[in-house]
Amino acid sequence: MRFTISGKNIDVTEGLKNAVTDKLGKLERYFTPETEIQVTLSVEKERQKIEVTIPVKGNIIRSEQVSNDMYVSIDLVEEVIERQLRKYKNKIIEKHQDGGNFKKEFIEKEVPDEEDVKIIRTKHFGIKPMFPEDACIQMELLGHSFFVFTNAETDEVNVVYKRKGNTYGLIEPEF
């Protein structure tokens, strides 16, 4: 695996590089040697954040973890990525897809399914046209972290969502 490690508001020391490559190097058993892993370490006030992105055959495995200690964040991100890999592996097997840059042994090895996705509730609701700013207000009034609506400007289904730092994001479809 090839690591690209960068830092924002932090000097990436040899100790940090070693911690990242040692901890995330455990993922080597899942991937082929040419797999690229992008790691960004950043510091914002007391928050030590690590972002890991692994492109895999048309998809992205990504995790972002924050704590008050960078080494703790590194440990947390590795656990989350391993859990995501198990889920992704099951999806590949169920759909009989090519494993891309996963090792063949990882795809073929039986792993107990720890976390099946189960839908326990379905909601039906009417979608009325509104502007993204109005959708954000509606989302806040409902106390939700996202809100689905028809964009009054484009007449397409959009999603607004709450981000860290009390900011908002907008998801627009791209066809």
Backbone as a printed PyTorch tensor [residue, N CA C, xyz], in Angstrom:
tensor([[[  0.8450,  -1.1740,   0.0000],
         [  0.0000,   0.0000,   0.0000],
         [  0.8880,   1.2330,   0.0000]],

        [[  0.3930,   2.2420,  -0.6790],
         [  1.1450,   3.4980,  -0.7500],
         [  0.3790,   4.5670,   0.0240]],

        [[  1.0760,   5.1930,   0.9600],
         [  0.4700,   6.2210,   1.7960],
         [  0.8540,   7.6050,   1.3020]],

        [[ -0.1200,   8.4980,   1.2630],
         [  0.1290,   9.9160,   1.0450],
         [ -0.3580,  10.6050,   2.3120]],

        [[  0.5870,  11.0980,   3.1120],
         [  0.2500,  11.6930,   4.4020],
         [  0.5380,  13.1860,   4.3370]],

        [[ -0.4860,  13.9800,   4.6320],
         [ -0.3030,  15.4310,   4.6240],
         [ -0.8620,  16.0080,   5.9200]],

        [[ -0.5060,  17.2520,   6.2020],
         [ -0.9500,  17.8940,   7.4310],
         [ -1.5020,  19.2750,   7.1880]],

        [[ -2.5070,  19.6500,   7.9590],
         [ -3.0610,  21.0060,   7.9490],
         [ -2.9000,  21.5530,   9.3570]],

        [[ -2.2110,  22.6340,   9.4930],
         [ -1.9380,  23.2580,  10.7930],
         [ -1.1730,  22.3260,  11.7280]],

        [[ -0.3990,  21.4160,  11.1530],
         [  0.3810,  20.4850,  11.9560],
         [  1.5870,  20.0350,  11.1500]],

        [[  2.7370,  19.9240,  11.8320],
         [  3.9180,  19.3420,  11.1920],
         [  3.8020,  17.8360,  11.3290]],

        [[  3.8590,  17.1420,  10.2090],
         [  3.7580,  15.6880,  10.2280],
         [  5.1450,  15.1430,  10.5440]],

        [[  5.3280,  14.7760,  11.8000],
         [  6.6250,  14.2850,  12.2670],
         [  6.8090,  12.8230,  11.8640]],

        [[  8.0420,  12.3510,  11.9990],
         [  8.3190,  10.9380,  11.7050],
         [  7.5010,  10.0370,  12.6310]],

        [[  7.3340,  10.4490,  13.8760],
         [  6.5500,   9.6730,  14.8280],
         [  5.1020,   9.5200,  14.3820]],

        [[  4.5160,  10.6200,  13.8960],
         [  3.1420,  10.5560,  13.3960],
         [  3.0600,   9.6940,  12.1360]],

        [[  4.0280,   9.8760,  11.2250],
         [  4.0390,   9.0670,   9.9980],
         [  4.1270,   7.5860,  10.3440]],

        [[  5.0080,   7.2570,  11.2860],
         [  5.1630,   5.8600,  11.6950],
         [  3.8890,   5.3210,  12.3370]],

        [[  3.2420,   6.1340,  13.1680],
         [  2.0020,   5.7010,  13.8180],
         [  0.9190,   5.4240,  12.7720]],

        [[  0.8220,   6.3050,  11.7840],
         [ -0.1830,   6.1290,  10.7250],
         [  0.1240,   4.8840,   9.9050]],

        [[  1.3670,   4.7440,   9.4440],
         [  1.7040,   3.5890,   8.6000],
         [  1.6400,   2.2740,   9.3780]],

        [[  1.9980,   2.2960,  10.6670],
         [  1.9040,   1.0790,  11.4790],
         [  0.4440,   0.6720,  11.6840]],

        [[ -0.3670,   1.6340,  12.0980],
         [ -1.7700,   1.3260,  12.4070],
         [ -2.5530,   0.9910,  11.1410]],

        [[ -2.4550,   1.8470,  10.1380],
         [ -3.1990,   1.6020,   8.8950],
         [ -2.5330,   0.5200,   8.0520]],

        [[ -1.2870,   0.2070,   8.3580],
         [ -0.6010,  -0.8850,   7.6680],
         [ -1.2720,  -2.2210,   7.9390]],

        [[ -2.0360,  -2.3040,   9.0330],
         [ -2.7870,  -3.5270,   9.3320],
         [ -3.8230,  -3.8110,   8.2440]],

        [[ -4.2180,  -2.7680,   7.5150],
         [ -5.2050,  -2.9390,   6.4430],
         [ -4.5870,  -3.6090,   5.2150]],

        [[ -3.2630,  -3.7920,   5.2580],
         [ -2.5420,  -4.3950,   4.1370],
         [ -3.0800,  -5.7670,   3.7760]],

        [[ -3.6220,  -6.4760,   4.7660],
         [ -4.1440,  -7.8210,   4.4970],
         [ -5.3920,  -7.7850,   3.6190]],

        [[ -5.9980,  -6.6140,   3.4430],
         [ -7.2020,  -6.4910,   2.6240],
         [ -6.9130,  -6.0360,   1.1920]],

        [[ -5.8290,  -5.2770,   1.0110],
         [ -5.6130,  -4.5920,  -0.2550],
         [ -4.3920,  -5.0980,  -1.0110]],

        [[ -4.4090,  -4.8430,  -2.3060],
         [ -3.2510,  -5.1470,  -3.1380],
         [ -2.1690,  -4.0960,  -2.8760]],

        [[ -0.9090,  -4.3980,  -3.1990],
         [  0.1920,  -3.4630,  -2.9000],
         [  0.0720,  -2.1000,  -3.5940]],

        [[ -0.6170,  -2.0250,  -4.7350],
         [ -0.7010,  -0.7420,  -5.4490],
         [ -1.8210,   0.1660,  -4.9450]],

        [[ -2.5290,  -0.2420,  -3.8960],
         [ -3.6050,   0.5730,  -3.3330],
         [ -3.0320,   1.8480,  -2.7150]],

        [[ -3.6750,   2.9790,  -3.0370],
         [ -3.2440,   4.2730,  -2.5040],
         [ -4.1540,   4.6780,  -1.3570]],

        [[ -3.5630,   5.1450,  -0.2760],
         [ -4.3230,   5.6190,   0.8810],
         [ -3.9230,   7.0660,   1.1520]],

        [[ -4.9130,   7.9590,   1.1140],
         [ -4.6580,   9.3660,   1.4060],
         [ -5.0300,   9.6420,   2.8570]],

        [[ -4.0880,  10.2170,   3.5850],
         [ -4.2870,  10.5230,   5.0010],
         [ -4.0070,  12.0050,   5.2140]],

        [[ -4.9510,  12.6860,   5.8610],
         [ -4.7530,  14.0890,   6.1980],
         [ -4.8980,  14.2520,   7.7050]],

        [[ -3.8680,  14.7810,   8.3180],
         [ -3.8820,  15.0690,   9.7530],
         [ -4.0910,  16.5690,   9.9110]],

        [[ -4.9620,  16.9660,  10.8220],
         [ -5.1670,  18.4000,  11.0210],
         [ -5.4570,  18.7000,  12.4850]],

        [[ -5.1840,  19.9410,  12.8420],
         [ -5.4210,  20.4050,  14.2040],
         [ -6.2380,  21.6810,  14.1240]],

        [[ -7.3470,  21.7150,  14.8730],
         [ -8.1910,  22.9060,  14.9860],
         [ -8.4830,  23.0970,  16.4700]],

        [[ -7.9140,  24.1040,  17.0510],
         [ -8.0230,  24.3500,  18.4970],
         [ -7.5550,  23.1130,  19.2390]],

        [[ -8.4230,  22.4630,  19.9870],
         [ -8.0350,  21.2730,  20.7620],
         [ -8.3700,  19.9790,  20.0260]],

        [[ -8.8710,  20.0920,  18.7990],
         [ -9.3170,  18.9180,  18.0510],
         [ -8.1950,  18.3760,  17.1700]],

        [[ -7.8660,  17.1240,  17.3520],
         [ -6.8550,  16.4350,  16.5450],
         [ -7.6130,  15.5140,  15.5930]],

        [[ -7.5860,  15.8270,  14.3080],
         [ -8.4270,  15.1140,  13.3460],
         [ -7.5890,  14.3650,  12.3310]],

        [[ -8.0350,  13.1550,  11.9730],
         [ -7.4230,  12.3820,  10.9070],
         [ -8.5250,  12.0220,   9.9110]],

        [[ -8.2220,  12.2080,   8.6410],
         [ -9.1310,  11.8270,   7.5670],
         [ -8.4010,  10.8170,   6.6920]],

        [[ -9.0370,   9.6800,   6.4370],
         [ -8.4380,   8.6340,   5.6130],
         [ -9.3850,   8.3510,   4.4540]],

        [[ -8.8330,   8.3470,   3.2370],
         [ -9.6140,   8.0720,   2.0410],
         [ -8.9200,   6.9840,   1.2440]],

        [[ -9.6900,   5.9420,   0.9050],
         [ -9.1560,   4.8300,   0.1190],
         [-10.0810,   4.6210,  -1.0730]],

        [[ -9.6340,   4.9840,  -2.2880],
         [-10.4730,   4.7260,  -3.4640],
         [-10.4590,   3.2380,  -3.8150]],

        [[-11.6500,   2.6580,  -3.9880],
         [-11.7620,   1.2470,  -4.3680],
         [-12.8070,   1.0890,  -5.4570]],

        [[-12.3740,   0.7810,  -6.6440],
         [-13.2310,   0.4120,  -7.7770],
         [-14.5460,   1.1910,  -7.8330]],

        [[-14.4700,   2.4590,  -8.1230],
         [-15.6700,   3.2630,  -8.2940],
         [-16.3050,   3.7430,  -7.0040]],

        [[-15.7800,   3.3610,  -5.8730],
         [-16.2970,   3.8000,  -4.5790],
         [-15.1530,   4.3700,  -3.7570]],

        [[-15.5090,   4.9040,  -2.6180],
         [-14.5000,   5.4550,  -1.7130],
         [-14.8010,   4.9480,  -0.3150]],

        [[-13.7770,   4.4350,   0.3380],
         [-13.8950,   4.1090,   1.7550],
         [-13.2410,   5.2630,   2.4860]],

        [[-14.0050,   5.8880,   3.3750],
         [-13.5170,   7.1060,   4.0100],
         [-13.9350,   7.1160,   5.4750]],

        [[-13.0420,   7.6300,   6.2970],
         [-13.3700,   7.8270,   7.6970],
         [-12.6580,   9.0720,   8.2030]],

        [[-13.3240,   9.7390,   9.1100],
         [-12.7710,  10.9440,   9.7300],
         [-13.0070,  10.7870,  11.2290]],

        [[-11.9510,  10.9080,  12.0040],
         [-12.0750,  10.7630,  13.4510],
         [-11.4110,  11.9430,  14.1440]],

        [[-12.0290,  12.3660,  15.2390],
         [-11.5400,  13.5280,  15.9860],
         [-11.4370,  13.1630,  17.4630]],

        [[-10.3490,  13.5780,  18.0810],
         [-10.2140,  13.4330,  19.5310],
         [ -9.2620,  14.5300,  20.0080]],

        [[ -8.9020,  14.5100,  21.2800],
         [ -7.9600,  15.5180,  21.7710],
         [ -6.5200,  15.0230,  21.6820]],

        [[ -6.3140,  13.8130,  21.1200],
         [ -4.9850,  13.2440,  20.9550],
         [ -4.9020,  12.5920,  19.5790]],

        [[ -3.9320,  12.9750,  18.7680],
         [ -3.8230,  12.4720,  17.4030],
         [ -3.6500,  10.9570,  17.3710]],

        [[ -2.9210,  10.4080,  18.3110],
         [ -2.6970,   8.9600,  18.3280],
         [ -4.0000,   8.2000,  18.6150]],

        [[ -4.8550,   8.7680,  19.4380],
         [ -6.1730,   8.1730,  19.6980],
         [ -7.0120,   8.2360,  18.4260]],

        [[ -6.9610,   9.3630,  17.7390],
         [ -7.7010,   9.5120,  16.4800],
         [ -7.2490,   8.4790,  15.4580]],

        [[ -5.9440,   8.2310,  15.4010],
         [ -5.4020,   7.2370,  14.4630],
         [ -5.9400,   5.8510,  14.8010]],

        [[ -5.9770,   5.4970,  16.0840],
         [ -6.5230,   4.2040,  16.4960],
         [ -7.9980,   4.0790,  16.1150]],

        [[ -8.7570,   5.1290,  16.3690],
         [-10.1970,   5.1110,  16.0830],
         [-10.4730,   4.9440,  14.5920]],

        [[ -9.7230,   5.6480,  13.7550],
         [ -9.9870,   5.6220,  12.3210],
         [ -9.7250,   4.2270,  11.7490]],

        [[ -8.7330,   3.5310,  12.2650],
         [ -8.4280,   2.1870,  11.7730],
         [ -9.5760,   1.2290,  12.0810]],

        [[-10.1570,   1.3270,  13.2760],
         [-11.2800,   0.4630,  13.6540],
         [-12.4900,   0.7110,  12.7580]],

        [[-12.7810,   1.9750,  12.4860],
         [-13.9390,   2.3220,  11.6560],
         [-13.7470,   1.8010,  10.2340]],

        [[-12.5570,   1.9450,   9.6850],
         [-12.3090,   1.4910,   8.3150],
         [-12.4300,  -0.0300,   8.2270]],

        [[-11.9370,  -0.7510,   9.2210],
         [-12.0770,  -2.2140,   9.1950],
         [-13.5510,  -2.6190,   9.1920]],

        [[-14.3570,  -1.9350,   9.9590],
         [-15.7950,  -2.2270,   9.9900],
         [-16.4210,  -1.9320,   8.6240]],

        [[-16.0310,  -0.8160,   8.0090],
         [-16.5510,  -0.4780,   6.6810],
         [-16.1350,  -1.5160,   5.6440]],

        [[-14.9100,  -2.0210,   5.7540],
         [-14.4190,  -3.0130,   4.8040],
         [-15.2360,  -4.3040,   4.8830]],

        [[-15.6010,  -4.7180,   6.0920],
         [-16.4150,  -5.9310,   6.2250],
         [-17.7730,  -5.7430,   5.5590]],

        [[-18.3720,  -4.5690,   5.7430],
         [-19.6550,  -4.2860,   5.1010],
         [-19.5080,  -4.2750,   3.5820]],

        [[-18.4660,  -3.6290,   3.0990],
         [-18.2470,  -3.5130,   1.6620],
         [-17.9880,  -4.8830,   1.0440]],

        [[-17.2610,  -5.7290,   1.7630],
         [-16.9780,  -7.0770,   1.2740],
         [-18.2870,  -7.8400,   1.0630]],

        [[-19.1970,  -7.7620,   2.0240],
         [-20.4810,  -8.4490,   1.8990],
         [-21.2590,  -7.9390,   0.6950]],

        [[-21.1780,  -6.6450,   0.4250],
         [-21.8620,  -6.0770,  -0.7370],
         [-21.2700,  -6.6450,  -2.0230]],

        [[-19.9570,  -6.7580,  -2.0880],
         [-19.2880,  -7.2980,  -3.2740],
         [-19.7240,  -8.7390,  -3.5100]],

        [[-19.7640,  -9.5250,  -2.4410],
         [-20.1290, -10.9410,  -2.5670],
         [-21.5860, -11.0810,  -3.0000]],

        [[-22.4880, -10.3130,  -2.3710],
         [-23.9090, -10.4110,  -2.6930],
         [-24.1910, -10.0480,  -4.1460]],

        [[-23.4920,  -9.0560,  -4.6570],
         [-23.7520,  -8.5940,  -6.0250],
         [-22.8370,  -9.2550,  -7.0440]],

        [[-22.0070, -10.1930,  -6.5900],
         [-21.0820, -10.9260,  -7.4690],
         [-20.2420,  -9.9600,  -8.3070]],

        [[-19.6890,  -8.9660,  -7.6370],
         [-18.8760,  -7.9660,  -8.3150],
         [-17.4060,  -8.3360,  -8.2500]],

        [[-16.6330,  -7.6780,  -9.1120],
         [-15.1830,  -7.8130,  -9.0850],
         [-14.6660,  -7.0620,  -7.8600]],

        [[-13.6850,  -7.6170,  -7.1810],
         [-13.1750,  -7.0210,  -5.9480],
         [-12.2680,  -5.8280,  -6.1440]],

        [[-11.9190,  -5.4880,  -7.3840],
         [-11.0610,  -4.3270,  -7.6190],
         [ -9.6970,  -4.5100,  -6.9980]],

        [[ -9.2800,  -3.5770,  -6.1360],
         [ -7.9490,  -3.6610,  -5.5440],
         [ -7.9350,  -4.3540,  -4.1800]],

        [[ -8.9650,  -5.1890,  -3.9070],
         [ -8.9380,  -6.0260,  -2.7090],
         [ -8.1910,  -7.3140,  -3.0300]],

        [[ -7.5000,  -7.8400,  -2.0290],
         [ -6.8440,  -9.1330,  -2.1970],
         [ -7.9070, -10.2110,  -2.3510]],

        [[ -7.6120, -11.1910,  -3.1880],
         [ -8.5540, -12.2720,  -3.4500],
         [ -8.8750, -13.0440,  -2.1650]],

        [[ -7.8730, -13.2390,  -1.3090],
         [ -8.0760, -13.9790,  -0.0590],
         [ -9.1070, -13.2840,   0.8350]],

        [[ -9.0900, -11.9510,   0.8360],
         [-10.0350, -11.1930,   1.6650],
         [-11.4610, -11.4080,   1.1710]],

        [[-11.6600, -11.3810,  -0.1250],
         [-12.9960, -11.5390,  -0.6920],
         [-13.5230, -12.9540,  -0.4550]],

        [[-12.6560, -13.9610,  -0.6000],
         [-13.0970, -15.3500,  -0.5160],
         [-13.2320, -15.8560,   0.9130]],

        [[-12.5190, -15.2480,   1.8570],
         [-12.5320, -15.7190,   3.2450],
         [-13.8840, -15.4370,   3.8940]],

        [[-14.4180, -16.4280,   4.5720],
         [-15.6920, -16.2670,   5.2700],
         [-15.4940, -15.4350,   6.5310]],

        [[-16.2820, -14.4140,   6.6780],
         [-16.2570, -13.5820,   7.8780],
         [-17.6890, -13.4880,   8.3810]],

        [[-17.9240, -13.7360,   9.6560],
         [-19.2970, -13.6340,  10.1560],
         [-19.8300, -12.2240,   9.9590]],

        [[-21.0660, -12.1590,   9.5680],
         [-21.6930, -10.8690,   9.2970],
         [-22.0980, -10.2320,  10.6180]],

        [[-21.3260,  -9.2340,  11.0560],
         [-21.5770,  -8.6050,  12.3490],
         [-22.7090,  -7.5940,  12.2920]],

        [[-22.7760,  -6.8670,  11.1880],
         [-23.7040,  -5.7510,  11.1350],
         [-24.5280,  -5.7950,   9.8610]],

        [[-25.6150,  -6.5580,   9.8780],
         [-26.5230,  -6.5460,   8.7460],
         [-27.3000,  -5.2410,   8.7680]],

        [[-27.5750,  -4.7120,   7.6070],
         [-28.3730,  -3.5090,   7.5110],
         [-29.8350,  -3.9330,   7.5530]],

        [[-30.5600,  -3.4100,   8.5100],
         [-31.9770,  -3.7420,   8.6450],
         [-32.7750,  -2.4460,   8.7020]],

        [[-33.7070,  -2.3160,   7.8060],
         [-34.5940,  -1.1510,   7.8220],
         [-35.7350,  -1.4900,   8.7650]],

        [[-35.8890,  -0.6970,   9.8130],
         [-36.9050,  -1.0060,  10.8140],
         [-38.1050,  -0.0700,  10.7410]],

        [[-37.9940,   0.9710,   9.9120],
         [-39.1020,   1.9030,   9.8060],
         [-39.0620,   2.5830,   8.4580]],

        [[-40.2210,   2.7680,   7.8650],
         [-40.3230,   3.4690,   6.5910],
         [-41.2770,   4.6310,   6.7790]],

        [[-40.8830,   5.8060,   6.2850],
         [-41.7250,   6.9930,   6.3850],
         [-42.1410,   7.4280,   4.9930]],

        [[-43.3510,   7.9050,   4.8670],
         [-43.8450,   8.4920,   3.6210],
         [-44.2070,   9.9420,   3.9240]],

        [[-43.8090,  10.8320,   3.0380],
         [-44.1250,  12.2330,   3.2630],
         [-44.1820,  12.9580,   1.9200]],

        [[-44.9430,  14.0150,   1.9030],
         [-45.0480,  14.8340,   0.7010],
         [-43.8620,  15.7720,   0.6020]],

        [[-43.4010,  15.9590,  -0.6170],
         [-42.2750,  16.8700,  -0.8350],
         [-42.7950,  18.0910,  -1.5730]],

        [[-42.6650,  19.2550,  -0.9440],
         [-43.1210,  20.4670,  -1.6210],
         [-41.9180,  21.2900,  -2.0650]],

        [[-42.0590,  22.0220,  -3.1510],
         [-40.9430,  22.8500,  -3.6380],
         [-40.5910,  23.9460,  -2.6340]],

        [[-39.2920,  24.1220,  -2.4160],
         [-38.8110,  25.2030,  -1.5510],
         [-37.3620,  25.5120,  -1.9020]],

        [[-36.8940,  26.6340,  -1.4390],
         [-35.5110,  27.0220,  -1.6660],
         [-34.6260,  26.3550,  -0.6120]],

        [[-33.3470,  26.1120,  -0.9350],
         [-32.4590,  25.4360,   0.0180],
         [-32.3990,  26.1040,   1.3940]],

        [[-32.4210,  27.4240,   1.4270],
         [-32.3700,  28.1340,   2.7050],
         [-33.6090,  27.8280,   3.5420]],

        [[-34.7860,  27.7650,   2.8680],
         [-36.0200,  27.4270,   3.5730],
         [-35.9800,  25.9870,   4.0810]],

        [[-35.3650,  25.1110,   3.2940],
         [-35.2450,  23.7110,   3.7000],
         [-34.3780,  23.5960,   4.9600]],

        [[-33.3310,  24.4180,   5.0500],
         [-32.4750,  24.4190,   6.2500],
         [-33.2790,  24.8490,   7.4740]],

        [[-34.0960,  25.8550,   7.2950],
         [-34.9300,  26.3330,   8.4080],
         [-35.9110,  25.2370,   8.8270]],

        [[-36.5200,  24.5880,   7.8360],
         [-37.4730,  23.5140,   8.1330],
         [-36.7800,  22.3630,   8.8630]],

        [[-35.5680,  22.0270,   8.4260],
         [-34.7940,  20.9670,   9.0620],
         [-34.5380,  21.3120,  10.5320]],

        [[-34.1530,  22.5550,  10.7980],
         [-33.9050,  22.9990,  12.1730],
         [-35.1750,  22.9250,  13.0170]],

        [[-36.3000,  23.3430,  12.4250],
         [-37.5710,  23.3040,  13.1610],
         [-37.9620,  21.8830,  13.5370]],

        [[-37.6400,  20.9270,  12.6610],
         [-37.9650,  19.5290,  12.9260],
         [-36.9440,  18.8620,  13.8460]],

        [[-35.7650,  19.4870,  13.9970],
         [-34.7190,  18.9120,  14.8340],
         [-34.0030,  17.7520,  14.1590]],

        [[-34.0030,  17.7190,  12.8330],
         [-33.3420,  16.6500,  12.0890],
         [-31.9430,  17.0670,  11.6570]],

        [[-31.1400,  16.0860,  11.2400],
         [-29.7880,  16.3970,  10.7560],
         [-29.7390,  16.4650,   9.2390]],

        [[-30.8510,  16.1180,   8.5630],
         [-30.9460,  16.2680,   7.1130],
         [-32.4070,  16.4880,   6.7500]],

        [[-32.6340,  16.9600,   5.5170],
         [-33.9930,  17.2250,   5.0720],
         [-34.0520,  17.0630,   3.5620]],

        [[-35.0220,  16.2770,   3.0810],
         [-35.2060,  16.0300,   1.6540],
         [-36.3030,  16.9640,   1.1530]],

        [[-36.0730,  17.6060,   0.0050],
         [-37.0480,  18.5590,  -0.5280],
         [-36.8910,  18.6800,  -2.0390]],

        [[-37.8870,  19.2560,  -2.6840],
         [-37.7860,  19.5770,  -4.1090],
         [-37.3020,  21.0150,  -4.2110]],

        [[-36.2010,  21.2040,  -4.9190],
         [-35.6280,  22.5290,  -5.0740],
         [-36.5180,  23.3610,  -5.9940]],

        [[-37.0040,  24.5010,  -5.5000],
         [-37.9090,  25.3580,  -6.2630],
         [-37.2170,  25.9590,  -7.4950]],

        [[-35.8880,  26.0750,  -7.4490],
         [-35.1600,  26.6530,  -8.5760],
         [-34.9200,  25.6390,  -9.6880]],

        [[-34.6050,  24.3840,  -9.3190],
         [-34.2270,  23.3720, -10.3130],
         [-35.2930,  22.3000, -10.5200]],

        [[-36.2920,  22.2420,  -9.6360],
         [-37.3570,  21.2470,  -9.6760],
         [-36.8270,  19.8220,  -9.5360]],

        [[-35.6810,  19.6660,  -8.8620],
         [-35.1010,  18.3510,  -8.6120],
         [-35.0730,  18.0790,  -7.1150]],

        [[-35.0400,  16.7990,  -6.7510],
         [-34.9700,  16.4140,  -5.3480],
         [-33.5560,  16.7150,  -4.8400]],

        [[-33.4550,  17.4210,  -3.7360],
         [-32.1880,  17.7760,  -3.0950],
         [-32.2480,  17.3780,  -1.6330]],

        [[-31.0910,  17.3790,  -0.9990],
         [-30.9900,  17.1030,   0.4280],
         [-30.1060,  18.1730,   1.0580]],

        [[-30.5780,  18.7710,   2.1450],
         [-29.7100,  19.6380,   2.9390],
         [-29.3590,  18.8450,   4.1850]],

        [[-28.1600,  19.0910,   4.7000],
         [-27.7300,  18.3750,   5.8900],
         [-26.8990,  19.2930,   6.7670]],

        [[-26.9160,  18.9540,   8.0410],
         [-26.1750,  19.7520,   9.0270],
         [-24.7490,  19.2270,   9.1060]],

        [[-23.7900,  20.1330,   9.0660],
         [-22.3700,  19.7880,   9.1440],
         [-21.8290,  20.2220,  10.4980]],

        [[-20.6160,  19.8000,  10.7650],
         [-19.9530,  20.2320,  11.9970],
         [-19.7590,  21.7410,  11.9400]],

        [[-19.7520,  22.3630,  13.0760],
         [-19.5280,  23.8130,  13.1310],
         [-20.7630,  24.6080,  12.7710]],

        [[-21.9460,  23.9990,  12.8990],
         [-23.2090,  24.6820,  12.6290],
         [-23.2950,  25.2380,  11.2120]],

        [[-22.7720,  24.4990,  10.2480],
         [-22.8950,  24.8770,   8.8430],
         [-23.7890,  23.8550,   8.1500]],

        [[-24.1410,  24.1380,   6.9040],
         [-25.0570,  23.2780,   6.1700],
         [-24.4380,  22.8480,   4.8510]],

        [[-24.8890,  21.7050,   4.3770],
         [-24.4570,  21.2020,   3.0690],
         [-25.6890,  20.9490,   2.2200]],

        [[-25.5020,  20.9550,   0.9000],
         [-26.5790,  20.7150,  -0.0370],
         [-26.1450,  19.6290,  -0.9920]],

        [[-26.9700,  18.6120,  -1.1610],
         [-26.6840,  17.5460,  -2.1060],
         [-27.6570,  17.6880,  -3.2610]],

        [[-27.0980,  17.8570,  -4.4580],
         [-27.8880,  17.9510,  -5.6760],
         [-27.5820,  16.7490,  -6.5550]],

        [[-28.5870,  16.1830,  -7.2100],
         [-28.3300,  15.0270,  -8.0720],
         [-27.5360,  15.4390,  -9.3040]],

        [[-26.7570,  14.4970,  -9.7910],
         [-25.9890,  14.7430, -11.0120],
         [-26.2360,  13.5720, -11.9350]],

        [[-26.8720,  13.8420, -13.0320],
         [-27.1920,  12.7540, -13.9780],
         [-26.3430,  12.8440, -15.2100]]])
